[in-house]
């Protein structure tokens, strides 16, 4: 007989799966090899080097997103009478499996793959190679030769395809898709609170309960050249929750620069990218033996094949174990990078944006000077690592040719008209995009070279 299942979660307390056929099906997805792999991928990658408590995984985050999606669907059920049970099931399933396609150290691995593809394109004199994002790896896992796919297939081809399409579609098509992809989707509502709790950072706080209590459903017009061409139901907030929405926007923005873009975290990520690029280069030159890694190592398999089978074998544990091998390999560059990453002896940061007071002209001139220095072999391979990151505090995503769904909509007191949060909030209106340009240096000599270039601009 089916029985109720429970997971104890530090954020949500008890997350329960009841004895219904559908929730037992969801529980069976958790038991698959691909979902269990998420236990071995940390949610915040190298952030634990700064925040030692940030050891939570993609596994518990995914379960938390499912739980949050169920809360959102209960809110929707209270607002409308004609619930589409099939679409609701698709949304809940998508929420649970949405992160299956993340690689080791999450976004750092995606960046490394992109760099590897750029190196291959350069070697083969190709214009570019389109790097597959984690959302499309997720789709491959859901539709390919995997345990998760086999489970989904039992629900029917249409159900399986609907789940995959929901996760890869750029524009939510209905209110159920908005649960998984919107300004107030279950993913954001889980990770901002979870990451705040596990890092101990005091940024990112907002009134989740009040925000949830004031969520409404409204049709958002989509337009091209100021002409409406369609409408889509999405989640909006009641006017009483404007302050909660302000805190939500500010909290997410602050978490990026306090946690996700922290200089130490980014230094470690850049070093991992350099390591994987170096391994890729040695493999392409037929010198795998110099890395110390064997042909069956999942990293080697993935660099060579770029297929689903090798991708799902990679995880954080594989990376850490491989670093131990690389730290005693015959390639001096790899040996140093791996040893330093294992010891947390990271490259030091030079914050160019801060030194140049955010002056766009000076930063542009510095980038030109850096390009000239790199092209003239002024720097050794991996002597410096560049870092460009930016974040818009409000319009996070553009959907197709319309930015309508990248806004937070506020339902006016009359219960009919919609307003942009930026038009209702002086706080949000005053926010602007923030960018960082940093250089990470291997040693004092590299730092001096960078400071000499900067000196000419000061």
Secondary structure as the mmCIF struct_conf table of DSSP 4:
data_model
#
loop_
_struct_conf.conf_type_id
_struct_conf.id
_struct_conf.beg_label_comp_id
_struct_conf.beg_label_asym_id
_struct_conf.beg_label_seq_id
_struct_conf.end_label_comp_id
_struct_conf.end_label_asym_id
_struct_conf.end_label_seq_id
STRN STRN1 UNK A 5 UNK A 9
TURN_TY1_P TURN_TY1_P1 UNK A 10 UNK A 12
STRN STRN2 UNK A 13 UNK A 17
BEND BEND1 UNK A 19 UNK A 20
HELX_RH_AL_P HELX_RH_AL_P1 UNK A 21 UNK A 30
TURN_TY1_P TURN_TY1_P2 UNK A 31 UNK A 31
BEND BEND2 UNK A 32 UNK A 32
HELX_RH_AL_P HELX_RH_AL_P2 UNK A 33 UNK A 36
HELX_RH_3T_P HELX_RH_3T_P1 UNK A 37 UNK A 40
BEND BEND3 UNK A 41 UNK A 41
STRN STRN3 UNK A 42 UNK A 42
TURN_TY1_P TURN_TY1_P3 UNK A 43 UNK A 44
HELX_RH_3T_P HELX_RH_3T_P2 UNK A 45 UNK A 49
TURN_TY1_P TURN_TY1_P4 UNK A 50 UNK A 50
BEND BEND4 UNK A 51 UNK A 51
TURN_TY1_P TURN_TY1_P5 UNK A 52 UNK A 53
STRN STRN4 UNK A 57 UNK A 57
HELX_RH_AL_P HELX_RH_AL_P3 UNK A 58 UNK A 79
BEND BEND5 UNK A 81 UNK A 81
HELX_RH_AL_P HELX_RH_AL_P4 UNK A 85 UNK A 97
TURN_TY1_P TURN_TY1_P6 UNK A 98 UNK A 101
TURN_TY1_P TURN_TY1_P7 UNK A 104 UNK A 106
HELX_RH_AL_P HELX_RH_AL_P5 UNK A 107 UNK A 123
TURN_TY1_P TURN_TY1_P8 UNK A 124 UNK A 125
BEND BEND6 UNK A 127 UNK A 127
HELX_LH_PP_P HELX_LH_PP_P1 UNK A 130 UNK A 133
HELX_RH_AL_P HELX_RH_AL_P6 UNK A 134 UNK A 143
BEND BEND7 UNK A 144 UNK A 146
HELX_RH_AL_P HELX_RH_AL_P7 UNK A 147 UNK A 153
TURN_TY1_P TURN_TY1_P9 UNK A 154 UNK A 155
HELX_RH_AL_P HELX_RH_AL_P8 UNK A 157 UNK A 168
BEND BEND8 UNK A 170 UNK A 171
BEND BEND9 UNK A 174 UNK A 174
HELX_RH_AL_P HELX_RH_AL_P9 UNK A 175 UNK A 180
BEND BEND10 UNK A 181 UNK A 182
TURN_TY1_P TURN_TY1_P10 UNK A 183 UNK A 184
HELX_RH_AL_P HELX_RH_AL_P10 UNK A 186 UNK A 199
BEND BEND11 UNK A 202 UNK A 202
BEND BEND12 UNK A 204 UNK A 204
HELX_RH_AL_P HELX_RH_AL_P11 UNK A 208 UNK A 213
TURN_TY1_P TURN_TY1_P11 UNK A 214 UNK A 214
STRN STRN5 UNK A 215 UNK A 224
TURN_TY1_P TURN_TY1_P12 UNK A 225 UNK A 226
STRN STRN6 UNK A 227 UNK A 238
HELX_RH_3T_P HELX_RH_3T_P3 UNK A 239 UNK A 241
HELX_RH_AL_P HELX_RH_AL_P12 UNK A 242 UNK A 255
HELX_RH_PI_P HELX_RH_PI_P1 UNK A 256 UNK A 260
TURN_TY1_P TURN_TY1_P13 UNK A 261 UNK A 261
HELX_RH_AL_P HELX_RH_AL_P13 UNK A 263 UNK A 284
TURN_TY1_P TURN_TY1_P14 UNK A 285 UNK A 286
HELX_RH_3T_P HELX_RH_3T_P4 UNK A 288 UNK A 291
TURN_TY1_P TURN_TY1_P15 UNK A 292 UNK A 292
TURN_TY1_P TURN_TY1_P16 UNK A 295 UNK A 296
HELX_RH_AL_P HELX_RH_AL_P14 UNK A 298 UNK A 305
HELX_RH_AL_P HELX_RH_AL_P15 UNK A 308 UNK A 311
TURN_TY1_P TURN_TY1_P17 UNK A 312 UNK A 313
HELX_RH_AL_P HELX_RH_AL_P16 UNK A 316 UNK A 326
TURN_TY1_P TURN_TY1_P18 UNK A 327 UNK A 328
BEND BEND13 UNK A 329 UNK A 330
HELX_RH_AL_P HELX_RH_AL_P17 UNK A 332 UNK A 343
TURN_TY1_P TURN_TY1_P19 UNK A 344 UNK A 344
HELX_LH_PP_P HELX_LH_PP_P2 UNK A 346 UNK A 347
STRN STRN7 UNK A 348 UNK A 351
HELX_RH_AL_P HELX_RH_AL_P18 UNK A 352 UNK A 355
TURN_TY1_P TURN_TY1_P20 UNK A 356 UNK A 358
HELX_RH_AL_P HELX_RH_AL_P19 UNK A 360 UNK A 375
TURN_TY1_P TURN_TY1_P21 UNK A 376 UNK A 377
BEND BEND14 UNK A 379 UNK A 379
TURN_TY1_P TURN_TY1_P22 UNK A 381 UNK A 382
BEND BEND15 UNK A 383 UNK A 383
STRN STRN8 UNK A 384 UNK A 391
BEND BEND16 UNK A 393 UNK A 394
STRN STRN9 UNK A 399 UNK A 399
TURN_TY1_P TURN_TY1_P23 UNK A 400 UNK A 401
STRN STRN10 UNK A 402 UNK A 402
HELX_RH_3T_P HELX_RH_3T_P5 UNK A 404 UNK A 406
BEND BEND17 UNK A 407 UNK A 407
HELX_LH_PP_P HELX_LH_PP_P3 UNK A 408 UNK A 408
STRN STRN11 UNK A 409 UNK A 411
TURN_TY1_P TURN_TY1_P24 UNK A 413 UNK A 414
BEND BEND18 UNK A 415 UNK A 416
STRN STRN12 UNK A 418 UNK A 420
HELX_RH_AL_P HELX_RH_AL_P20 UNK A 421 UNK A 424
HELX_RH_AL_P HELX_RH_AL_P21 UNK A 426 UNK A 430
STRN STRN13 UNK A 434 UNK A 441
BEND BEND19 UNK A 442 UNK A 443
HELX_RH_AL_P HELX_RH_AL_P22 UNK A 444 UNK A 455
TURN_TY1_P TURN_TY1_P25 UNK A 456 UNK A 457
#
